[in-house]
Amino acid sequence: MSAETIAIAEEVRPRLPRGVRLRHDETRREWTLLAPERVLKADRIAVEILKRCTGEKTLREIVDELTAAYGADRARVDTDVRALLAQLVAKRMVDL
C-alpha cells in the first residue's frame, strides 16, 4: 500500500507501534524515529506531530492543537499531518 492510497479518518488515534520510538540524540542534536533495523531522521515539524501520536488524541485533535500552537492555516496543517502519517503508516512506523 503506497502513502498516496492511505485515507485517514479524522477520528483515528495515531500511535507509534510497539518497538518504535521517537528519540533525541544529544550527541548529534537531532531527533530520530527508531524501529527494529530502521532509523529515520525527523525534522522539527515531524517531531511535533509524532510527539502527539500517543494513541490518546484523534487526528482532528492533533491538527487543532498544532494549528493553535503555531497560528497556521488549519487546512495546511491537516494536509501536512496526513501526508506524514500516510508515509509512516506505509513504512509501518505509525499505527492508526
Residue, then its C-alpha position, 0 to 999 in steps of 0.5 A: m500500500s503506497a502513502e498516496t492510497i492511505a485515507i485517514a479518518e479524522e477520528v483515528r488515534p495515531r500511535l507509534p507501534r510497539g518497538v518504535r520510538l521517537r528519540h533525541d540524540e544529544t550527541r548529534r542534536e537531532w531527533t530520530l524515529l527508531a524501529p527494529e533495523r530502521v532509523l529515520k531522521a525527523d525534522r522539527i515539524a515531524v517531531e511535533i506531530l509524532k510527539r502527539c501520536t500517543g494513541e490518546k488524541t484523534l487526528r482532528e485533535i492533533v491538527d487543532e492543537l498544532t494549528a493553535a500552537y503555531g497560528a497556521d492555516r488549519a487546512r495546511v496543517d491537516t494536509d501536512v499531518r496526513a501526508l506524514l502519517a500516510q508515509l509512516v503508516a506505509k513504512r509501518m512506523v505509525d499505527l492508526 
